[in-house]
Amino acid sequence: MRRALLALGCAVGFGCDAPARAQGSGSAALAPAPAPVAAPGGADDATAPVTLPKAWLPLAAVAEAGLVAADHGNAAHPTVVRTWGDAGLGCFVTVVDITGTRAEQVAELAAELETTLRAAVDVEGWAFTDGAVAEVTATIVRGTMRGALRARLIAEPTGVPHAAVASCFYNDREPVRCQAACTTVLSSLEAPKVTP
C-alpha cells in the first residue's frame, strides 16, 4: 500500500524522490504488483470524482508519474491516478483511487496514509473521522508548495478497503485564489463506489 499511496505525493508535484525511500515496502492488504495495470485518467472531466473549475485541464503526464510511483496494481480493481490543473494560476489537484487486495480495517489504511505522506511532505492538522465513509483531512507542505488533502475511505462488503484520495495544491503564484479553488474542489470529492 505504501507505494500506491506515494502516487499522491509524487503526482501532486511535491517531487518523485519519495518512492525510492519506499522501495520494497508495502502492506499485506495492498501488496504491490510487478507493474501498474491502470493508465492514468484525466482525459474525461465528466467522470472526474471532484468538481473542477472550468479552466483546469487534464495533466496526463503528471498522473502517469504518480501511477509509475505507485507501482501498484490489482487486476480486479486497478489503481487510477488523475490530475488536473491551471498552470497559469499554479493550482492543481490529483485524485488517486486505490482498492485493497484483502480485508483490513479502514482506520489502519488511514494510519498508513498518514505515515506515507509524512515521509514525503510536511503534514499539518491531520484529522481522521471513522464511519460508514471514513474521512481524512490534512494540510500538506513542501517548500513553496502548499495544499490540502481529503480522503474518503470505505470497506467493501468483503472487508477490503477502498479509498479515494485527493490532494489539491498550489505554488506561490496565486495562493489566495488557489486555496479558495482547492477548498471547493476537495469538498466535492465523491466517496468510492462499493463493488456489488
C-alpha positions as CSV (number, residue, x, y, z in Angstrom):
1,M,0.0,0.0,0.0
2,R,2.8,2.4,0.8
3,R,4.0,2.7,-2.8
4,A,0.4,3.1,-4.0
5,L,-0.2,6.0,-1.6
6,L,3.1,7.6,-2.6
7,A,1.5,8.2,-6.0
8,L,-0.3,11.0,-4.3
9,G,2.9,12.7,-3.2
10,C,4.6,12.2,-6.5
11,A,1.8,13.2,-8.8
12,V,0.9,16.4,-7.0
13,G,4.2,17.9,-7.8
14,F,5.8,17.6,-4.4
15,G,8.6,15.5,-6.0
16,C,9.1,12.0,-7.1
17,D,12.1,11.3,-4.8
18,A,9.8,9.7,-2.1
19,P,9.1,6.4,-3.9
20,A,12.8,5.5,-3.8
21,R,12.6,5.6,0.0
22,A,9.7,3.2,0.0
23,Q,11.2,0.5,-2.3
24,G,10.5,-2.9,-1.0
25,S,7.8,-1.7,1.3
26,G,4.1,-2.4,1.1
27,S,1.4,-3.8,3.3
28,A,-0.3,-7.2,3.1
29,A,-3.6,-5.5,2.4
30,L,-2.5,-3.8,-0.7
31,A,0.5,-5.7,-2.0
32,P,2.3,-4.1,-4.9
33,A,2.2,-5.8,-8.3
34,P,5.2,-6.0,-10.6
35,A,3.9,-3.1,-12.7
36,P,1.0,-0.7,-12.7
37,V,-2.1,-2.0,-14.5
38,A,-4.1,1.2,-14.8
39,A,-3.4,4.0,-17.2
40,P,-3.7,7.5,-15.7
41,G,-7.1,9.1,-16.1
42,G,-7.9,12.7,-16.6
43,A,-9.0,12.9,-20.2
44,D,-12.7,13.0,-19.3
45,D,-13.7,15.7,-16.9
46,A,-17.3,14.3,-16.9
47,T,-16.1,11.3,-14.9
48,A,-13.9,13.2,-12.5
49,P,-14.6,12.3,-8.9
50,V,-14.4,16.0,-8.0
51,T,-16.0,19.2,-9.4
52,L,-13.3,21.0,-11.4
53,P,-13.1,24.7,-12.2
54,K,-13.7,25.3,-15.9
55,A,-10.1,26.4,-16.6
56,W,-8.5,23.3,-15.1
57,L,-7.2,20.9,-17.7
58,P,-6.2,17.3,-17.5
59,L,-2.5,16.7,-16.9
60,A,-1.9,13.1,-18.1
61,A,1.9,13.3,-17.8
62,V,1.7,14.2,-14.1
63,A,-0.8,11.5,-13.5
64,E,1.4,9.0,-15.3
65,A,4.3,9.9,-13.0
66,G,2.1,9.2,-10.0
67,L,1.0,5.9,-11.4
68,V,4.6,4.8,-12.0
69,A,5.5,5.8,-8.5
70,A,2.6,3.7,-7.1
71,D,3.9,0.6,-8.9
72,H,0.7,-0.9,-7.7
73,G,-2.0,-2.9,-9.5
74,N,-4.9,-5.2,-8.7
75,A,-6.4,-6.8,-11.8
76,A,-9.9,-6.6,-10.4
77,H,-9.5,-3.0,-9.1
78,P,-6.6,-1.1,-10.7
79,T,-5.1,1.9,-9.2
80,V,-6.2,5.1,-11.0
81,V,-4.3,8.4,-10.8
82,R,-5.8,11.5,-12.4
83,T,-4.5,15.1,-12.3
84,W,-6.0,18.4,-13.5
85,G,-4.8,22.0,-13.0
86,D,-4.4,25.6,-14.2
87,A,-0.7,26.1,-14.8
88,G,-1.3,29.9,-15.2
89,L,-2.6,30.2,-11.6
90,G,-0.4,27.4,-10.3
91,C,-3.3,25.3,-8.9
92,F,-3.5,21.5,-9.3
93,V,-5.5,18.5,-8.0
94,T,-4.6,14.9,-8.1
95,V,-7.0,12.1,-7.2
96,V,-5.8,8.6,-6.5
97,D,-8.3,5.7,-6.4
98,I,-7.0,2.6,-4.7
99,T,-8.6,-0.7,-3.7
100,G,-7.1,-3.3,-1.4
101,T,-6.5,-7.0,-2.1
102,R,-7.6,-8.4,1.2
103,A,-9.6,-7.3,4.3
104,E,-8.1,-4.6,6.5
105,Q,-9.6,-2.0,8.9
106,V,-10.2,1.4,7.3
107,A,-8.5,3.1,10.3
108,E,-5.3,1.1,9.6
109,L,-5.4,2.3,6.0
110,A,-5.8,5.9,7.2
111,A,-2.8,5.4,9.5
112,E,-0.7,4.1,6.7
113,L,-1.7,7.0,4.5
114,E,-0.5,9.4,7.3
115,T,2.8,7.6,7.7
116,T,3.4,7.5,4.0
117,L,2.7,11.2,3.5
118,R,4.8,12.3,6.4
119,A,7.8,10.5,4.7
120,A,7.3,12.7,1.7
121,V,5.8,16.1,2.8
122,D,5.2,18.1,5.9
123,V,1.7,17.2,7.2
124,E,-0.2,19.6,9.5
125,G,-3.7,19.3,11.1
126,W,-4.2,15.6,10.4
127,A,-7.8,14.5,11.2
128,F,-9.4,11.1,10.9
129,T,-13.1,10.5,11.4
130,D,-14.3,6.9,11.3
131,G,-17.7,6.0,10.0
132,A,-19.5,4.2,7.1
133,V,-17.5,6.5,4.9
134,A,-14.4,7.4,6.9
135,E,-12.7,10.8,6.3
136,V,-9.2,12.1,6.4
137,T,-8.2,15.8,6.1
138,A,-4.9,17.4,6.4
139,T,-2.7,20.3,5.2
140,I,0.4,19.3,3.2
141,V,3.5,21.5,2.6
142,R,6.8,21.0,0.8
143,G,9.0,24.0,0.1
144,T,6.9,26.7,-1.6
145,M,4.1,24.2,-2.5
146,R,1.1,24.2,-0.1
147,G,-2.1,22.3,-0.3
148,A,-4.8,20.2,1.4
149,L,-5.7,16.6,1.3
150,R,-9.0,14.8,1.7
151,A,-9.5,11.1,1.6
152,R,-12.8,9.2,1.7
153,L,-12.4,5.5,2.7
154,I,-14.9,2.6,2.8
155,A,-14.8,-1.1,3.4
156,E,-16.3,-3.3,0.7
157,P,-18.8,-5.9,1.9
158,T,-15.8,-8.3,1.9
159,G,-13.9,-6.1,4.3
160,V,-11.4,-4.9,1.6
161,P,-10.7,-1.2,1.9
162,H,-11.3,1.2,-1.0
163,A,-10.0,4.8,-0.9
164,A,-10.4,8.0,-3.0
165,V,-7.6,10.4,-2.0
166,A,-7.5,13.9,-3.4
167,S,-4.7,16.4,-2.9
168,C,-5.2,20.0,-4.1
169,F,-2.1,22.1,-4.0
170,Y,-0.6,25.3,-5.3
171,N,2.6,27.3,-5.7
172,D,3.1,30.9,-4.5
173,R,1.8,32.5,-7.8
174,E,-1.8,32.9,-6.8
175,P,-2.2,31.3,-3.3
176,V,-5.4,33.0,-2.3
177,R,-7.3,32.1,-5.4
178,C,-5.9,28.6,-5.5
179,Q,-6.7,28.0,-1.8
180,A,-10.3,29.0,-2.5
181,A,-10.5,26.8,-5.6
182,C,-9.0,23.9,-3.6
183,T,-11.5,24.2,-0.8
184,T,-14.3,23.9,-3.4
185,V,-12.7,21.0,-5.3
186,L,-11.9,19.0,-2.1
187,S,-15.4,19.5,-0.7
188,S,-16.8,17.9,-3.8
189,L,-14.7,14.6,-3.6
190,E,-17.0,11.6,-4.1
191,A,-16.8,8.6,-1.9
192,P,-15.5,5.4,-3.5
193,K,-18.2,3.2,-5.1
194,V,-18.9,0.0,-3.3
195,T,-18.5,-3.0,-5.6
196,P,-21.6,-5.2,-5.5
